[in-house]
Amino acid sequence: MAMRADYIWMNGNVIPWEQATVHVFTHALHYGSSAFEGIRAYDIGGDPHVFRGREHYERLLFSCKVARIPSPYTVDEWLAATEAVLRANKMASAYVRPLVFRGYNTLGVDGRNCPIESIVACVPWGAYLGKEGLEKGVDVQVSSWRRMAPDTLNALAKIGGQYVNSQNVVMEAKDNGFTEGIALDIYGYVSEGSGENIFVIHKGVIYTPPLGNSILGGITRNCAVTIAEDLGYTVKEQVIPREMLYLADEIFFTGTAAEITPVRSVDRLPVGNGARGPITEAVQARFFGIVEGELPDKWGWLTPVKLG
């Protein structure tokens, strides 16, 4: 069943879902000239609580800057649009998708004369890698597809056309019987999943690739680092060779969609004992405790929206 809602925010107005259309000659449709975000709103007490919305929209404006697609709205205006579409749909739990894209004026590759259009949509969406995966972990492979090399594309920005690379990674993985793929960077070091950052745990120390390994600077990645350090664990950003995936006692993915998902095997080799490990479980428990309203939001990550 397709994910959808009754209303969508488009170019400054909340309109019925069916009316949010574009022309087939839209520049972004042909060339991937768009910037986007993925944001979750969590249901706490019947109202949506937007998770780190400001940081997401700050990153959206950065992506727009890199793509040379000027954002038509400020961070505060994007946040207001998010609240408006959540209220219109009376949706307490949602995945929120803001998108800025070039519309139609020319089919030239340089689309800067095209109009800029914007949407904020919210749809129901559960666990991205499966609810069972959150507890038992997922099976992944190291992809044959590499992440983009330096000075080819912009790994730190969420630009639509770049996600052809992510599609290659995840489609290959699924065709081979895995849930997800792990891409290496151009030098053969661990980068990230098709839509997730990665953490590797060995002898009680948590490792994660630095920004220079062609990764997105994930907001949930930042949350995991913050939580892990608050729990007393050592977190090191360092280059991770492929074989460290096989040496690991635990591995987990992070991302807005994936949240915090354990990896139980890589290339059909079990990670640790082949089940979610204690450090992953501790980080998960703190994360979900916060977003489900059962633990204090000590870092101010949640912004409540009143539906009534």
C-alpha angles and dihedrals in degrees: 000000000000118000112242145138137209097253139029132190111235129173094339101320138086107235136169113283093243092057095058096097139142135200119263088240091061106141094228091056090060102035109020091245097163142103124212148169138209116219131173128217114200125208110239115167093344096304129096118252111199111222114227092328095163093054091048093052092045087056091047090056089049091051090049090051092051092046091046090235104131111223109240090211141048124238091261092050091050090050090050090051090051092053091047095054093045090053093045091054094038086227117160097176116040150143107235121209119192115186133183116191145163114257128203128305105106140011091216113122090240098071099176091119090059120101116257117236131189140196139180113197130178124200136168111262129166130194107339096212093035133282091254089053092062089064106026100029132235134268115239141176134213103251126235086220116087126214117252118289121240113280093019104084136351110264095179093057129071099229118164101229092054091066092076082083090054091048090054090052098049097039091052091048094051093045087055093051099261131121096226144355132235113218123210122215123247090274094053098257124131112274116165146289124277089274106358141074117232136228124194121198123202126170092344096309120113117219128189131175117259124240090265092070092077096265134143112247092242122209093211086047087059090049091052091051091048093048095044093050091046088054089055100257124136113241119195127189104211143136110279121207117218094248090060086073087065093043094051123115090203137005129188138179125223130198142125091262097033093040102188112335125174122228113222100182140015119200088349092302113122118245106229106317092346096259139085109295129224098254092049089048092050093051091045092050092053093045096049091040089060099043093045092051096244095113129043116272090232095168096046095243098146127073113194121221120198112223094189 
